[in-house]
Amino acid sequence: MTRSRTSAALVTAVLLAVPVGGCVTNPFGDGVATTGRKAAPIAGTEPSKGDGRANSFSQFDDIPIPVDADMDLGQTLILGDNEGWIGRLSLDVGHAMTDMYSFYEQEMPRFGWERITTVRARISTLTYQRGARIATITLQPTLTDGTLVDFTVAPARAGKTAPVTGIGG
């Protein structure tokens, strides 16, 4: 009896491990990401087939969302909706950080965002402006070869700079 249970457990473990090897997806999806108003919608705006996550990213039609991204609700805080939202959108993406950096560098301008600055490092930061809003994207690698993506979107301060003060003044 012990031998048959051990054999059954081994067969189950092998069968569960085999499908995982072929699960590689493209962060660019099956086409070019768009604003969601015309042409094919971006990843996450359509109901997912069979997983119960319908329209989880539908309010974010002004930023590109990679295929198979998962929202981290514990780290996300959004105020407003549509193209006027501000706050932090935190994503866990199963794609390598280098791929995600290229993805946002390519897709943000397609959504009307103008690049302000980028820093490519172990933790990368990309900053863009669109109208009266600034978007800062922070990319951090995960231990499982994925990427944590944090979008911070805030109002831009038009024509104003932060005051510079010295110590004690």
Residue pairs with C-beta under 8 A, 6 or more apart in sequence:
25 67
25 68
25 94
25 95
26 67
27 66
27 67
27 93
27 95
27 99
27 100
27 103
28 66
28 67
28 103
29 42
29 43
29 66
29 67
30 40
31 39
31 40
32 39
32 40
32 110
33 42
33 43
33 64
33 65
33 107
33 110
33 111
34 40
34 41
34 42
34 110
35 61
35 62
35 111
35 112
36 42
36 45
36 58
36 61
37 61
42 57
42 61
42 64
42 65
43 57
43 65
43 66
43 67
43 68
43 69
44 56
44 57
44 58
44 60
44 65
44 67
44 69
45 55
45 57
45 58
45 61
45 65
46 55
47 53
47 54
47 55
48 54
56 71
57 65
57 69
57 71
59 78
59 81
59 82
59 85
60 85
60 89
61 82
61 83
62 82
62 83
62 111
62 112
62 130
63 89
63 108
63 111
63 113
63 135
63 151
63 153
64 103
64 104
64 107
64 108
64 110
64 111
65 91
66 91
66 93
66 95
66 100
66 103
66 149
68 93
68 94
68 95
69 91
69 92
69 93
69 149
70 91
70 92
70 93
71 89
71 90
71 91
72 90
72 91
72 92
72 148
74 90
75 88
75 90
75 150
76 87
76 88
76 89
76 90
77 87
77 88
78 85
78 86
78 87
78 88
78 89
79 85
79 86
79 87
80 86
80 87
85 153
86 133
86 153
86 154
86 155
87 152
87 153
88 150
88 151
88 152
88 153
89 150
89 151
89 153
90 148
90 149
90 150
90 151
91 148
91 149
91 150
91 151
92 142
92 146
92 147
92 148
92 149
93 100
93 146
93 147
93 148
93 149
94 144
94 145
94 146
95 103
95 146
95 147
96 141
96 145
96 146
96 147
97 124
97 139
97 140
97 141
97 147
99 147
100 139
100 147
100 149
101 120
101 124
101 126
101 139
104 126
104 137
104 139
105 115
105 118
105 126
108 115
108 126
108 128
108 135
108 137
109 115
111 130
112 130
113 128
113 129
113 130
113 135
114 128
114 129
114 130
115 126
115 127
115 128
116 127
116 128
116 129
116 134
117 125
117 126
117 127
118 124
118 125
118 126
118 127
119 125
119 126
122 141
123 138
123 139
123 140
124 138
124 139
125 136
125 137
125 138
125 139
126 136
126 137
126 139
127 134
127 135
127 136
127 137
128 134
128 135
128 136
128 137
129 135
129 156
131 156
132 155
132 156
132 158
133 153
133 154
133 155
133 156
134 153
134 154
134 155
134 156
135 151
135 152
135 153
136 151
136 152
136 153
137 149
137 150
137 151
137 152
138 149
138 150
138 152
139 147
139 148
139 149
140 147
140 148
140 150
141 147
141 148
142 148
